[in-house]
Amino acid sequence: MMKNNQSSTFEFILLGLPIQPEDQGMYSALFLAMYLTTVLGNLLIILLIRLDSHLHTPMYFFLSHLAFTDISFSSVTAPKMLMNMLTHSQSISYVGCVSQVYFFLLFGCVDNFLLTSMAYDRYVAICHPLHYTTIMRQSLCVLLVIVSWVFSSANGLVHTLLFARLSLFRDNTVHHFFCDLSALLKLSSSDTTINELVILTLAVIVITVPFTCILISYSHIGATIMRTPSIKGICKALSTCGSHLCVVSLYYGAIIGLYFFPSSNNTNDKDISVAVMYTVVTPMMNPFIYSLRNRDMKGALRNILSRRVCSQ
């Protein structure tokens, strides 16, 4: 392997998922179905929110951006993983690997901030219902989305530039199905102290702070619900938060399992399995969670289908 940083002649080898060669066909069909479900399901959410005026609210504004981010987040890793499984080619170019690192960090970070914005929206709706329209005005919603993308882009750019400065690698074999930054740093023989310090510092901003804000929002929501004497009011409050809580649990549960309880070696299958959970499974589950648990989404789908039937 050439030990320089000429990206045109440098490549990495992705070992992929820990499955037997004879099972590659079955798993590739499964993951292709999951990826198509992710894309089509989230596109359906975006389409419903776009077409139904009853869904032009702050919550569904954030949800439409979350759906787009989930499509993009899954598309960073799933197509390359599927291509490698189908063609039995495990190589990825240096440029492709660096691009994967950047966009993976970008969309993963945007997910964090959007989930936090949605939690704040639910907090205002339940704890300050009389001031909801005043607080959650369109300008604030747009600002929250813009800030999410700006911070996420800066986070991904910092990590990518710091990785790109590394020129020496002991090995080019990545024990993962995509170019995971932590796995790549373990391969480098260059000094990665700055990289690791920046990862720890920015992780507090892009993971810990948003998660803490979500916990604070729901602690206030829980306190408000407990003060509500009406059972009907409690059920209504819980129904507005149920879908978001399910998504938060899936997303942060996988992240906490992977990054806060890491494996002791590079080849542990648990890390790869958890990564599959939050890069492939969670984006696929979001449309089901929001469509099956949300009466507004189901109503919007029925209205659109009924209009199409009547127009024929």
N, C-alpha and C positions, 0 to 999 in steps of 0.2 A: 504494500500500500504506500502510495506517495505521501510523504509527510510534509506537505506544504498546503497552502490555502488557495490553490488554484481550483476554483469551483468547477471548471470545465472538465477536469480529469479526476475529480474526487467523487466517490459515492459511498453510501452506507448499505449494509445488508440488514433487512428487517426479518427477524426470525418468525414473526407472525404469532398466531395463536397456538397454544400448546395442544394441538389435536393430531391424531394419527393421519398419515397420508391417505389411507383408504376412506377416511371420513371427510376429506376435503370437499367433495362434491355435495354431500348432504349439508354441511355447514355453510358452504358458499350460497346454496339455494336459500337456506334459512336467513342468512344475513342480508341477502338481496331483497327478500320479501320484507324484512324489517326496515331496511333503508327506504324502499319504495313506499311503505306504509308511513314512515316518518315524513317523507316529502309530500305525499298526497294528503295526508291528514292535516299537516300544518298549513298547506296551501288552502285546504278547505276552510280552516279557521280564518285565514286572512280574507278569503273570498266572502264568507258570511258576514264578517265585520264590515267589510267594504260595502256590501250590497244592502244590508239591513240598517236603516236609520236608527232603530231602537238600540243598536249596539254602538252607537257613536258616543260613548262615554269614556271617561278616563281609564276605567278598569280594562275595557276592551281595546282601548288605544294601546295600552301597555302590552296586552295579550297579543295583539297583532305583531308588535315588534318582537315579542318573545318567540312567537311561532316562526318568524323569519330567521331569527337568530338560531333557533333549534335546527332548522333546515341547513343553515350554513355550517353550524358546529358539527353536525353529523357528516356533512359533505367533505369536511377537511380530512377525515380519516377513513370513512367507510368505502368510498370508491377505490382508493389505493389498496386497501385491505382486500377487497373483492377481486381486484385485478391481479394481485399477487397470488391469491388462492386459485383463481381460474387459469392463469398462465404459468403457475409454478415459478415465477420470477420474483425474487425477493429483494432486488436492488432498487434503490431510490437515489437519484442524483443529489449532489450537495445542495444545489439551488432548490430542488424540490423539498429536501429535508428542512432547510432554513425557512422556506415558505410555509411548510406545515407547522413548524414551531410558532411562527408569528400568528398565523390565522387561528391556530388552536387556542393560543393565549388570548387573542382578541375576542373571539366569540364566547369563550368560556367566561371571560371577565364581564362581557356585556350581559350574559345571563345572570351573573351575580347582582349587578346593579339594577337590572329590570325586575328581578324578583323582589329586591328591596323596595323599589318604587311601588310595586303592586302591594306590598305589605303596608307601606305608608298610606296608600289610597284606601285600603280596607280600614286602617286605623282612623283616618279622618271620617270615613263613612259611618262607622259604628260609634266612635267616641265623640265626634263633633258633627252630627248629622245636619244640624241647623245651619252650619257654616260650610257645608261640603262644597256647594257650588262656588262659594266665594274663594275657598282655599284651593280647591283642585280645578282651577281655571285652565284653559287650553294653553296659555303661555307657560305655566308652570310645568305641565305635562311634557310639552315640547322641550323645555329647558332640561328636564330630568333625563330625557332620552339623549339629547345632545351631549350632556355631561357624561353620560354612560359611555357613549362612543368615543369621546375625546380621551377620557381617562383610560379606557380599555386599549385604544390605539397606542397611547403613550406607554402603557405597561408592556404591551407586546413588543413595541419597538425597542424599548430599553433592553429587555431580555434577549431579543434577537441580535441586536448589535453587539452585546457583550459575548454572546455565543460565537458570532462570526469572527471575533478577534482571536479565538482559539485556533491555533494552527497545527498543533501536534496531537495525534491520537494513537494510543497504544493498539487499538483494534477498531475495525469499522463494522463490527457485528453488533446490532442493537437488539437486545433481548426484549422486543416489544413488537406490536403490530403497526406502530406509527412512531414518528420521531418525537418521543417524549423528552422534554428538556432535561429532566433529572437523569434519565438513562444515558443521554448523550454526554452529559458532564462526567459521568463515571468512566467514560471511555477516553477522556482527554488526559494527556500527560502534561498539559500546560497548567499553570496555576489558576485554579477555579475559585479561589477564595472570594474575589469580588463578586463573581456570579452567585455564589451561595449566599453571600451577605445580602445582595440585592433581592434574591428570591425570598429570603426570610422577611426583609423589610417590606417589600411590596405585597407579600402575602397577607400581611396585617391589614393593608389598605384595601385590597381587592377581594379578600375572602373573610377575614375575621371581622372587620368593621361592618360590611354589609350583613353578615350573619347575626352580629350583635344587634344591629338596628332592627332586623326582623324579629328577633327574640323580644326586644323592648316593645315593639309595636304590638305583638301578640300578647304580651303580658298586660299591657293597657287594655287591649280588646277583651282579654279574659276577665280582668277586673270589672270592666263595664258590663259584660254579660252577666256576671254574678250579681250585680246590683239590679238587674232587670227582673221585676217580679213576674212578668208574663212568660209563660212557657212558649207561647207562640212567638214572642219577640226573641227569645233565646234561640229557638229553632231557625228563625229567619236570619239571625246574625251568624249562626254556625254555617248555614247553607251558603252564605256569601263568601265564607272563608275556606270552606272545605276543599275546593279544588286547588286553591293556592297552597294550602297546607300540605296536601298530598304531593304536589310538585316540589315544594321546598324540602320535604322529608326525603324524597327520592334523590334529589340533586345533592343536597348537603350531606346526606347519609353516605353516599358513595365517596364524596370528596374527603370527608372526615376519616372514613375507613382506609382510604388510600394514602393521604398525605399526613394525617396525624397519627396513624398506626402503620407506618411503612414496614415492608419486609426487610429482613436482615441480609438478603442477597439479591443479586440481579435477576435470577432466573425463577423466582417464586411465582407460581401460577396465580396466586391470589391477586397480586397487583394487576396482572393482565385482565383477570376476570372482572375486577372492580372497574377498571378503565373501560371495558366493554359496556358495563352497566351505565356509566354516565355519558359515554360518547354515542352509544347506539340505542340502548334500551330506554333510557329516560326521555330523550327527544321523541321516541316513538310513542311512549305512554302519554305524553302531554295532551295530544288531541283526544284520546279516549277519556282522560280524566276530565277535561273541560267540556266535552260533548255529553258524556254520560251523567255527569254530576251537575250540569248547569242547565236550568230550565230555559234561560234566555237563548242559549246556543241551539238547543233542540227546537225551540219555537221558531227561531230564525230559519233553520233548515227546513222545517215543515212549511213555512210561509213561502220560501223560494220554490220548493218542490210543487206546492199547490198552484203557484202562479204559472209555473211551466206547464202543468197539466191543463190548466184553464186556457192557456194561450194556444194549445194545440188543437 
